Each structure stands twice: as C-alpha cells, then as structure tokens.
Amino acid sequence: MLLKRRDFLKISSLATASLTIPNFLQAMAVPEALDKENQILVILQFSGGNDGLNTIIPTRNDIYFREREAIAVKDSLRLTDEAGINPSLSYFKELFDKGELAVLNNVGYPNPDKSHFRSMDIWQSASKSDEFLETGWVGRYLDEACCNCEHPTQALEIDDMLSLALKGEEQKAFAFKEPQRLFQTSQEKFFKTLADNHHHEEETVDYLYQTMGSTINNAGYIFEKSKAKSSNVIYPNTALGKDFKNIASLINSDINTKVYYLSVGSFDTHVNQNQKQAQLFTEINDAVKAFVQDLKGSGRFKDTLMMTFSEFGRRVSQNASKGTDHGTANQMFFVSGNLKKKGILNALPDLEKLDDGDLIYTEDFRKVYATVLKNWLGADSNKILG
C-alpha cells in the first residue's frame, strides 16, 4: 500500500514523538546510603549559547567590567568573595547557600566549534570536534540499561522533537510535551490501524512503523504514571513551568524513567543581551523553584540531580549591539539534595589568558558525563563514552 504524503507525515510526526576524573567532579557521587536504582537525572539544556560570564559574575575582575562597559552585571548576588550570580537567579543563590548547588566553570572541549548546530551535536553525542556520531550519550546509556525492558521508558524528553542526545543504536527515548496529548494521539484509529497491519521490508519505513508501535504501546503507561500522584505546588504558567510540572509528576510516581531531558532558550544574545537573559533566567528560576519544592515535599530531592549545559559560552568582550557573540567555554550547574561537594568547584575563568578573545576551557564535558553516568546512574561510562 502506498501512503499519501499527508499520511506519511502523520506517521513521521508520531515516530518523532517517541523517539581519569578530577576530584571536584565527585560532586555528583552518590553517598553510600543511597540506592542508585532510585537515582534520577534531569538535564536542562540552555539552547543558543548562554553567556556564562553574566551568569556567574567575576565581581572583582577589572577586565570583566572594562570589556563589558554596557552589559556588565553590577548588582549580582554574592556567592563568594570573588563571584556573584545573576540577580534573576535568586533561587539558585538560595540553593547555593543551602549546599544544594554546585558550579563547574570553564567546561568545553578541544578545538571548539562556534556553530550552534555542530557544537550542540558535539555536546549531545559526546563526540570529538572532528568526529560525527549518529547516536547520543543518553541514547547509548539506554542501549545498555534497557535492552530487555518491559517498558522502554528509561529516558523521556519533554519536547515535540527527539534530540540527538537521546537516540541510541537500539533504543530511543520518547519525546512529548504533555503525557495526555501523547496518549490521545496514540489512540487515534488511523495510527492503530497502520501499526496493526503494516508489513513492509523497507528499512526506513519499517523503522517508522516500529517506533510508532512502541509509542502506542507505551503512551498509556506514561500517561497513567503522570496522573498517579497529585501535587499542591503551584508552578508558574510558563512553558518551562509546565515542563517541570510534568517531570515532577512522573518522578513522584513509580515510573521506571531514569533520565529526563528538557530545554529552554534561545540564549543567542547578540543584541540587548541583558534584557533577554534576565527574562530567560526569571523563567528558569521560578520553574526550578517550584520543581525543587515539589521534590522536597515528596522526598525525592535527595535522589534527583539536575544538570544544566549550553552548547558554548560567549566572547569576553561585548559587541556594538549591547550583546555578545559566539564563544567557547562555559559553566554547568548541578542541583541536588545530595551533592557530595557543593559551591564553586573550580577556578573562575581566566580573563587574562584568552584565545583570540575567547575563554580557554579547562574541563572536558565528557569527563562530567562520565562522572554522572558512573557515580549517579551506576552505568558503565567507558562502554558508553569510549
């Protein structure tokens, strides 16, 4: 049977919806008293290249204020004698003071690429800058952790499209914005009829049918788990607030999901950076606050780790449009009720030693992934990352 173009697009849409470490990196290590079977990882992607220097501010660095005369953050919230945090991240300051936030500076990789798409592929696949992989680091974790799962829902992305990070060789995560909408779509007669009656040997089309069938079979499981436990926490009425609410509802249930992935942006602040960044940080701040309060109320904050990243940072000097252009190294945040090490884990960026105006990375992001995989998820990081 030949499919009409609109029918093929509908199938494609549903298929897409389913689809040596330094000591300070031990901040993600699990205390012996905790069971790694209960550990949850939440990955928040700052899409577009967040400006790390206006996120964690080097408050006593004259070079910072000289090179950013119009956009330097002068009212940061004090973290240490040398560093402050953007005032729009006031709840992150509270987490820092409580020992529930860790900051890793200067994270990047050799021979950095300043293309959004290519650098994001590198971060999501955990490849070298000259290496092109078709699988993601979380997807390869799925291949190892979910080879014989009753419900292959160990990783979920809160989005309409599945990111490269969650695509494995054999397993792929599910992507959806709302569990109810995913379930309703899966119950449409059109999809169920196709899934029940397809007999096609062409590899690409067969893959779409298999993915659609997996989605139909597991959408109900995801939806039921999302309704299992209600919360009294009020989330902000933003896209990110709704995404975190959906994740919290699943974490608080007994679903088998270990990794949740979501994104916010765009942080591509070439023009009028401070206003745009403040808006995004406020959205993040309020959503994370509700999320953490929800997990604390249910007793799940101690076995949940939230990790943030962006595909690159920005250049040290501001541009002529009161913004910043594509740069290199950046910081990562780690939020949990069970961090073994807290606070600022390593030195702030060295603004005296630059590479043609760009920060020089000191920490390879793949070492961070290796630590998270091994010490938080209990996975074989060598097998997954090489």
N, C-alpha and C positions, 0 to 999 in steps of 0.2 A: 504494500500500500504506500503510495506516495503522499507525503504530508504537504498540505498547503503551507505557504510561508508563515502565515499568522499562527498556525498551529505549532510549527516548529519553534517559533519564537516563544510561545507559551511554555513549551517543554523546556527550552533553554532557560527561561526565567525561573521555573521551579527547580531545575537542576542546580542553577547557580545558588539558589536559596539554601541548598543542602550542603551544599558543599562546605698547667702549673699555676695556681691561682694565688694572688696576693692575699695576705691575712685579712685586710679590711673587707674583702669580698665575702668573708664568712658572716657578714651581717645578715645574710639570708639563711644561715644554717638553722636547722631545726633542733631545739633543745631535746635532750634525750627523753623527757617525759611525754613528748608529743608523738602521736601516731601519724606517720607520713601518709597513711591511707586516707586521712581526713584533710590533708593539705589542699588548699585551693589557691590558684594563681590567677590574678586578674591583670591583664595587660592593657594599659591605656596609651594609645598612640596619639602623640601631638603632631598631627599631619601638617605639612607645609614648611617645616623648619623653624621651630621655636627659638627665639633669641635667649639663650641661656644667661648671657651677661646682664640682662634686665629681669631675669628670674631670680637667680641668686646673685646679689649685687656685691661687688668688692668695695665695701664702703670706705676703705682707707687707701684706695689706689688712685693716685693722681692721674695716671694715664687714662683710666676709665672715664673720669669726668672731663678730661681735656679732649678726648676723641669723641665724646658724645655730649657736646655742649648743650644741644637742644633736647636730647632724649634721655639723658642720664636720670635714673630714678633716685631722687634725693630724699624721699620720705619712706624708705624701706623699713621693715620691721626687723629689729635686731635679733640675730641668731647667735653671733659670737662677736668678739672684738673686731674681727676682720670682715664679717659677712652679714648681710641682711637679706630678707626675702621680699619680693614684690608685695606691696600693701594689699593688692587684690587677692592674695593668697593667705588671708589672715588665719583661716582654719589650719593651713599647713604649718603656720607658726605655732599654733596650739599643739598640734601633733608633735612638732619638734620639741617643744618644752616638756611634753609628757614622755618623751623617749619612744615615740611611735612613728618617727620619720627618720629616714637616713638619706643622705645626698651623696652621690658619687659624681665627682667632677671630671672633666677632660676625657669623656668617653668618645671613642671613634674607631677608626681603622686605618691601616696604611693606604697611601695613595687615594685619598678621599675623592669622591665624585660629587659634584655640586648640582647634578641634575636631580630633581625631585624623584622622578620615576626610577632612575637607576639606583640612586642611593637608598630609596625605600626597598627596592628589590634586594639589595645587599643586606640591609638590616633584617628583612623578613625571611630571607633564605639562609642567612648566616654564611654567605659566600665570601670569597676574596673579591677585591675590587675588579680583578680581571677574570673572574670565574662566573659562569652563568648557570644557575641551578633552576630546575623546574619544580622543586619541592621546597617547602618552608620548614623552619626548625621545629615549630609546633606540630606540623604535619608529620614529620619524621618521628617525633615523640609518639604521635598517635599510632603510627605503624608498629611501634614497639609495645605500647601499652594496651592496644585494643585489637589484637589480632584475632581474638576469639570472644568478642563481647556480645552479649545478648542485645544490648542497645549501644550502638557505636556513637555515643553522645559524650565522649570524654572531653571534647572541646566544642565550644559554641561561640560564634561571632554575632554580636548584636549589630547587624548591618544587612542591607539588601544584597550585597555582593560579598563573595568569599575572597578574603585576601590570600596572597601567595603564602603568607606565614603559616596558614592552617591547611595547606594542601600537601598530603603525603604521597608516597608511591602507591600504597594500597588503600589508605584511609584518608578521608577528608572530613573536615568539620562541617557542621550545619551553620548556615547564616540566615538570620531572620531579624526583623525589627521588633516584632511582638509575637509571643507564643500563640496567642489566639488567632492572629491573622495567618500564621503559618499553618495552623490546624485547619482553619476554614478553607484555605486554598487547597490543602491536600485532600479535602473531602469532595472537591468538585468532581462530578461524574466523568467529565472529559478526561481528567488525569487518571482516575482509577481505571477507566476502560482501557486506555492506552497501556498502562502499566501491566494490566492483567493479560493483555492479548498480543504483546509485541513479540515478534520472532525476527530478529534482524542480526545479521552477522557482520555488518559494517562497524568497525571499532568505535568510531566517534559517536555514531547514533546509538549504538549499544550502550556506551558509557552513559549517555544522557538518560536512557531508559532505566538503567540500573540505579543511577543517582536519584531519579525521580521516585523509583520504587522504594528506595531506602528512606527518602523523605516522607513518603506517605506512611510507611510502617512505623516511623518514629515521631512524627509530628504530634500524635495523640499523647505519647509518653511525655514529651516535653511540656505540652500544654497542661496536662493533669498535674505534673510536678509543680508547675508555676503557680497553680491555684492551691497547693497543699497547705500553705501556712500564710495567713494574712499578717500585715504589719500595720502598726499605728503610726509609724513615722511618716511625716509629710515631706514629700520630695518636691523640689522646685519644678514648676511647669515648663521645663525646657527639654529639648531633645535628649541632652545628656542625662538630665534628671530621670527621665523615663527609662533610658537605657540602664542606668544603675539600679533603678527600682526593679526592673525585670531580672537583672542579675541577682540582686539580693533575694528575690522571691525563690529563685532556683537554688541558691546556696543554702537557704534556710529549709529547703525540702531535703528529701533523701535521694535526689537525682545523682547519677554517677559522674557528673561533669567535674573535671579537674581544672580545666583552663577556660577562662572567659576572655574574649578579645573585643575591644571597642575603640573607637577613635573620635577625636574632636579636632576642629580646625575650620578654616585654614589659618596657619600661623605665618603665611608668606607675606611678611610685613615690610614691603618695600616703601610704602607711603604711610605717613601718620601712624607709626608703629604703636606708640604708647596707648592711644585710644583703642585700637583693635585688640592689642594684647590684654589690656585691662578688661575688656568685655569678655574675652575668652576665659581669662583667669577667674573672673567672677562666676561664670557658668560652671567651671570646673570646681572651684572652691565650694560652692553651695551644694553641688551634686555629691561631691566626695564627703562633705559633712553629713548629709542625710544618710549616705551609704554606710559610713563608719558607725554612726549612731544605731542604725538598723542592725548591723552585725554585732555590735556590743550588746544590744538588747537580747539577741538570740544566742549569745555565747559563741559566735563563730568568728569573731575578730582575731582571736589568737591563732587560729589556723588558716587565716587568709592573708595572702601577700599581694599587694597591689604594686605593680612596677610600671613606670612611665618611660617613654623614649620618644625622640623625634629624629627624623632621617638625617638632619645635620643642624648645626647652630648657625649663627650669623657672623658677619665680619665684625671686627672690633670697632672700626670707625663708622659713624653714621654716614648716610648718603645725603644728597642735596634735598631729598623729599621728606626729611624727618623720619626716615626709616632705616633699615639695614638690608644689605644684600646677602646672598647665599654664602655661608661659611663652612666650618668644618666641625670641630669637636663641640660637645655639649654635655649637660649633666643628666643624670637619671635620678628619679625619686623612687624610694621604697617605703611603703606604708604597711604596718602590721602591728598587731598586739604582741608579737613575739620576736622582735628583732634582737639578735644576739649582740650586735653593735649598732649604736644609734648616732644621730647627729651628722656632722660633715665628716665623711670617711677619709678624705684625702685633700691635698692642697688645692686651693683655688687656681684658676687659670693664670698662667704666667704671661702678663701683657707686655713684658719686655722682650720675650723671645717668641717672635711670630714668624710664620711662613708666608711672606708676601701679604701681610695684613690679616692672616688667618691664625686662629689658635692651633697649637700643636697638640695632638691627642697624646695621652699617656696611658690610658686604659683601653684595651681592646674589648669591644662589646661582646665578643664571642666568649670571653672569659666570664663575663656576667651571666650569659646564657648557660654556660657550663655549670656555674655555681648553683643557679636556680634549678636546673634540671636534676643535678645530683643531690644537693642538700635540701631542696624544698620538695621536689616531686619524687625523689628516690629513683630517678631514671639513670640509664647508662649514657652519660653525656658523651663519652668517647665514641660510642656507636652512632649516636645521633649527629654529632658535630664533626667527627673525624679528628 
